[in-house]
Each structure stands twice: as C-alpha cells, then as structure tokens.
Amino acid sequence: MRLIQLSRDSIAFPSPEGALREPNGLLALGGDLSPARLLMAYQRGIFPWFSPGDPILWWSPDPRAVLFPEQFHLSRSMKRFHRHSPYRVTLNHAFERVIGDCADDREEGTWITPEIIDAYMRLHELGHAHSVEVWENDELVGGMYGVAQGALFCGESMFSRRENASKTALLVFCQHFMSYGGKLIDCQVLNAHTASLGAIEIPRREYLEHLSIFRPQHLASYCWVPQILS
C-alpha cells in the first residue's frame, strides 16, 4: 500500500481498500476541493481532512463510525431535557454560521480552514451540503453540518455552546432524516461523544456496501428545504 498523489487534471480516486493502515485510512494527497472532486470523494466513501499548511489529504478509515438514526441513544436525562427544551431547531437557515462556529469551537486547533469553508459553502449552494441550527432565542448555540448522499448523510462536524445543544441538533436531525427515508449517518471516526449517542464502528467494506445501496435512494426534495424542525 502506498500514498497516491492526485492529479489536478482528473477527479478520479484510487480504491478506498488501498488506504494505509497507519495512519488509519490515509489514501491520497493533493488535487483540489472543487465541488466535482468533493462529490466524487463522498460517492467513493472518502473525505478530506488536513491541517492548515499541509497538502490536502484524503481518508477512508477502517473501521468506519456510523449511526443508524433509529439507534440514537436517548438517555433518561436527555429525554427529560428535550421534553422541556429551550431550543428551536432549524434546517439550512445559517450554513455559513454553523461551519464557521464549528471551526471556532476547536480548542486544539481546527482543520476547518477558510479553504474548507469556501469549498463546503459551494457544496451548500449547489444543494449537497446541509446544516442544522440550534437556537436559544435568537442566539445560535449549537449545530452540525454535512453532505447528503441519497439516504445516507455524511456528518462533518458539530459544535455546542450550551448544555445539550449538539445532542439536540443530532437528535432532531435523526428524527427528520428518518421521516424522509434516511437510513444511515456517517460519523467517520468514532469518538466518545458520538459513541455516547449511539454511533458504532463497522468495517469499511460494510460501510461501502451501505453507501452503494443508500446513495441512489433519492429523498423527497422537501427534506432539505430550509425549515423549522423543532
């Protein structure tokens, strides 16, 4: 297995099965963040992640973290909180603010650079990238964003400025997504937060099988129209 240098003249990617074991899932470097290349990456189960100043790096880890929406873990305390939640939740009302706040919410530094923000703003404008916003009165206190692939949603990042705000974003989104036939949320790499909400690890091979089945399943267009979810 070796790291592949992408060409700027082609948006083709190598097979995810050729990704390195260490660091886990690193597949290729280079290329660009054009909408066509980003969409090709997501269609192949690949996503970009790189630090400021580094070349663009493309990943497809094994195992892959996923969340089946119906398996969202709603703890008793979260259930009580949500029943009397002070929050209002919207869809696609403030994508640029959400991705900007995701970038600002990383004490250890962020991979969400201005280049990444510009790239995903283009995907949003084309109708592929979407945001969930959590508001307390008129203040944006939490949210998440990602890229739709049919009945599969590729989650990219979330942030929280108030108690349970990011949990609320994911909970309400799961309910909305399921109601339109959504089947799976890609969480990329498991962490303690997503694991506590019900995310699990599955082999990359299995994730790619799910992707091939769910990506062609088109959800009703109203699923992604800007709206109030809760």
N, C-alpha and C positions, 0 to 999 in steps of 0.2 A: 504494500500500500504506500502511495506517495501523494504528496500535496500537489494538486493540479492548479496551474496558472491559467486563469480565464482570459479569453481574448475579448477586446472591446468590439471586435467585428462580428461576434456571434454570441447569442444569448443561451447557447446550449450549456448544460451542466453534465458532469460525469454522474454515474450511478451513485446514489447515496450509500449503497453497500460497499463502496470503495473508501468510505471515510476512515480516518485514522482512529485507532483505539485510544491513543494518548497523544494530544488531548482529545478526549472523547468526542467524536463526531465531526472534527475538523475535516472538511472535504476539499475546499478550494480557496484561492485568493484572487483578488483582482476583479476585473470587469468594472461595472458601474452600478448605480442604483436607479436605473431607468425603470419606468413602470413595466415595460415588457420583460425586463430581466427579473424584476422582483416577482411578477406574477408567474413566470416560468419556474422560479425557485420554489414558490409555495405549491405549485402544481406537482413538484417533484419531492415535496417533503423537506425542503431546505430553507434556511433562513439566514439573514446576515447578522453578525454580531462582531463588533471590533471596537477597540479603544481609540480615543482621539489620537491622531498622528500615525496610527497603524494603517496598513493596507486593508481594504475590505476583505473580511473573512466570512466564509460561508460554511454552515454547520448542518449536520443531520445526526444528532446523538442517538446512541443505542445503550440503554433503553430510552424510550420517549415518555414524557409525562403527559397524561391526558386526563380529562374529566368528562365522564358521561353525565350530561346535565341532570338526569333523573337521580343520580347518585350524589348530588350535592349534599354535604353533611351539614345539616341544620341542628346545631347544638340547642339544648334547652334554653340556655341563656340568650343565644342569638334569636331563638324563636320568640322569647319574651320581648327582646329589644325591638325586633321587627314589627311585632304586633302594635307597638306604640311608637314607631319610628318617627323622628322629627324630620326625616329627609324626604325630598322629592327626587325622583329618578327620571332622567330623560335619555333619549337616544339621538345621537348625531346633532345635538344642539350646539356643541362647543368643542369640536375635534381639536382644533389648534391649541386651545387652552389645556385640554386634557393631556396631549402629548408633551406640551411644554411643562406642565406640572409633574408629569412622570419623570421628565429629565431633571427637574429641580429637586425631586424627592429622594435623591440618592446621596447619602452622606459619604459613601465610599467613592464617589465619582460616578459619572454616567457614561453609558455607551450611546445615549440618545443625543447625538451631536446635531448641530444645525443642518448638516448634510442629511442625516437620517430624518429629521423633522421635515425638511423640504421634500424628501422622497415620499414619505408617507402622506404628506399633505396632497401630493399629486395623486396618489392612490385613492385618497378620500374624495377628491374632486371628480375622479373617474368612477366613483361608486363602489370601490372594492374594500376600502378601509373604513372602519366604523368606530364610534366612541360611545361610551355610556358615562353619563354625568350624574353625580350625586350632589344635591344642593341642600344647604341649610339656609332657609330664607333665600336670599339672592347670592349667597356665597358658595362657590364651588369647593366642596370639601373632600371629594373623592371621585374616582373614576377609573376607567380602563379603556384600552383600545386594541384593535387587532384587525385581521384581514379575513374576509369571508371567502370560503371555498365551497360553494354549494351548501350542503347540510353539515359542513364542518367549519368551525370558526377557529382561526389561528390567533390565540391570545398573545399579545406582545408585552404589555406592561400595565401595571396599575399603580395607583397612589392613594394615600389616605391621610387626611388632615384632622379627622375627628374619629371618635370611637365607632368602630364597625363600618366605616364608610366604604372601604374597598370590598368588604364582605357583602355589604348591601348591594353594591354595583354588580358583583358576580351572581348573587342570589337572584336578583330581579332579572338580570340578563338571561340566566339559565331558564327561568320560567317563560320569558318572552320567546327565546330561541326554540325551546321545546314546543311551544304552542304553534309555531310555524313549521314544525317538522325537523328542527335542528337535532343532530344526532351526537355530535362529539365536539369537545373543545380541546384544542392542542395547547398544552401548558409548557411545551418544550423541555425544560429541565425541572425536576421535582425540587421543591424547597419546603421548609417547614410550614409556611403559610398556606401554600396550595394543598399540601398533604392534609392539613387540618380541615380543609374544606371538601375533601373527598377525592382529590386527584390521586392517581396511581401511576405506576410505571408499567409499560408494556414493551415487548421487543419492537425494535424499529421495523422489522419485517411486518409485524402485525399492524403497526400504525400505517404503513404504506398501503396495506390491503384496505384498511378502513378509508384512507384517502381516495383510493381508486374507486371505491363504491359510493362514498358520500359526495365527492366533488361534483359529479354530474347531476346530482339531485337539486334542482333549482327550487328555492323557496319563493313564496309569493312576494312580489316586489314591495308590498306594503310593509313587510318585515323590517326593511331598512329605511323607511321614510322617517324623517325627524318627527318625534312624537314623545309624549309623556308616558312613561312606563308605570310609574307608581307615585 
